[in-house]
Amino acid sequence: MSTNRQQVVDYFEGTRWDYRHLWRSERAGALHFGFYDQGIRDHVTALRRMTGYLASVARIGPQDRIMDAGCGIGGCAIRIAERFGCRATGVNITPFQVTQAREAARRAGVDDLVEFVEADFTDTGLPDASHTVVWALESVVHVDDKEAFVREAHRVLAPGGRLMIAEYLVREDPAPAPADEEELRTWCEGWAMPGLLTGTEYERLLRKQGFEDVRITDISHHVAPSLKRLGRLVRLLGPTAPAFRRLGVLAPVPAGNLSASAAQIRMFDAGVWRYKVVTARKPGGDTDPTGRTPAPSAS
Ligand SMILES: C[S@@+](CC[C@H](N)C(=O)[O-])C[C@H]1O[C@@H](n2cnc3c(N)ncnc32)[C@H](O)[C@@H]1O
């Protein structure tokens, strides 16, 4: 069980307004970055496209049963169910988001296919081997015990099941300089993230658990326009934040969110982290007809 769950819940409660009004999260049911390709120019389309892109990476089809680990307000699970007609279980520890996700599924008419459970994704209580895909979009980064997540993902996956994690991976060579480590800490603290892993660290955790065919693909260039959008918001709102804090109209969590976002962008521009997709496969079974986890194609 993760020990930092209260910080995570406090962060998402404290930034609810920001996500809703500045990120337009409810339009796409998304608390993640957008994916830009094929002439996509607008933010909400890019948010939705991220789900479509990752669904192709995970080779999702009608027979799949997805566990969306850290499902936010449910947009990915709902869109996947709409598009493929497959079943999905969204798992989330933030209660208001679970309520919102359930309402969104009802509105979308897929509440017979998608269920949302309030649980920790390191200890879901879901049956062994009950899912064919574990999907984690910008969520594992919030848990202190990442090994516990990997163990749980392995347990709930059927043999041959696929794991897909999309998030921020820190550069390994050269390792971040001390000043960069300081910036990374500002970012992580402001976003309720205990720390970032390198690709090698992820790979080691996955192989230790018994996953095979581990692949890591950098999709930063598809995400960069979304980061630029965040950068514009930070430049617009950042200068007013100290005054609003003094007046008591800006709470510590959203203020920390702003400084964290600024640090995140500086560290991206400095090449200290990249946005990557990690895929792996649980041995056995035949849920993937090719017998291998496909490498994400950065189209
Ligand atoms: C940045 S949001 C991403 C949400 C969603 N995957 C999306 O892309 O829209 C991270 C989500 O992970 C959830 N989360 C973080 N730690 C968790 C944990 N240990 N167990 C379950 N959910 C968790 C948070 O509540 C939040 O909904």
The ligand as an SDF file (V2000), in Angstrom:
LIG
                    3D

 27 29  0  0  0  0  0  0  0  0999 V2000
   -2.0080   12.9160  -13.3460 C   0  0  0  0  0  0  0  0  0  0  0  0
   -3.4350   12.0110  -12.9280 S   0  0  0  0  0  0  0  0  0  0  0  0
   -3.6660   11.0430  -14.4170 C   0  0  0  0  0  0  0  0  0  0  0  0
   -5.0770   10.5060  -14.4870 C   0  0  0  0  0  0  0  0  0  0  0  0
   -5.4010    9.6960  -15.7240 C   0  0  0  0  0  0  0  0  0  0  0  0
   -4.5090    8.5620  -15.8790 N   0  0  0  0  0  0  0  0  0  0  0  0
   -5.3450   10.5780  -16.9390 C   0  0  0  0  0  0  0  0  0  0  0  0
   -4.4050   10.3870  -17.6920 O   0  0  0  0  0  0  0  0  0  0  0  0
   -6.2120   11.4150  -17.1080 O   0  0  0  0  0  0  0  0  0  0  0  0
   -2.8620   10.7750  -11.7660 C   0  0  0  0  0  0  0  0  0  0  0  0
   -3.9900    9.9390  -11.1720 C   0  0  0  0  0  0  0  0  0  0  0  0
   -3.4440    8.8460  -10.4460 O   0  0  0  0  0  0  0  0  0  0  0  0
   -4.1900    8.6920   -9.2490 C   0  0  0  0  0  0  0  0  0  0  0  0
   -3.3340    7.9920   -8.2850 N   0  0  0  0  0  0  0  0  0  0  0  0
   -2.1330    8.4050   -7.8080 C   0  0  0  0  0  0  0  0  0  0  0  0
   -1.6320    7.4910   -6.9500 N   0  0  0  0  0  0  0  0  0  0  0  0
   -2.5200    6.4710   -6.8950 C   0  0  0  0  0  0  0  0  0  0  0  0
   -2.5520    5.2280   -6.2070 C   0  0  0  0  0  0  0  0  0  0  0  0
   -1.5840    4.8600   -5.3740 N   0  0  0  0  0  0  0  0  0  0  0  0
   -3.6150    4.4160   -6.4140 N   0  0  0  0  0  0  0  0  0  0  0  0
   -4.6210    4.7860   -7.2490 C   0  0  0  0  0  0  0  0  0  0  0  0
   -4.6480    5.9590   -7.9110 N   0  0  0  0  0  0  0  0  0  0  0  0
   -3.6080    6.7970   -7.7500 C   0  0  0  0  0  0  0  0  0  0  0  0
   -4.5570   10.1010   -8.8500 C   0  0  0  0  0  0  0  0  0  0  0  0
   -5.6340   10.1380   -7.9400 O   0  0  0  0  0  0  0  0  0  0  0  0
   -4.9010   10.6970  -10.2260 C   0  0  0  0  0  0  0  0  0  0  0  0
   -6.2220   10.4350  -10.5650 O   0  0  0  0  0  0  0  0  0  0  0  0
  1  2  1  0
  2  3  1  0
  2 10  1  0
  3  4  1  0
  4  5  1  0
  5  6  1  0
  5  7  1  0
  7  8  2  0
  7  9  1  0
 10 11  1  0
 11 12  1  0
 11 26  1  0
 12 13  1  0
 13 14  1  0
 13 24  1  0
 14 15  1  0
 14 23  1  0
 15 16  2  0
 16 17  1  0
 17 18  1  0
 17 23  2  0
 18 19  1  0
 18 20  2  0
 20 21  1  0
 21 22  2  0
 22 23  1  0
 24 25  1  0
 24 26  1  0
 26 27  1  0
M  CHG  2   2   1   9  -1
M  END
$$$$
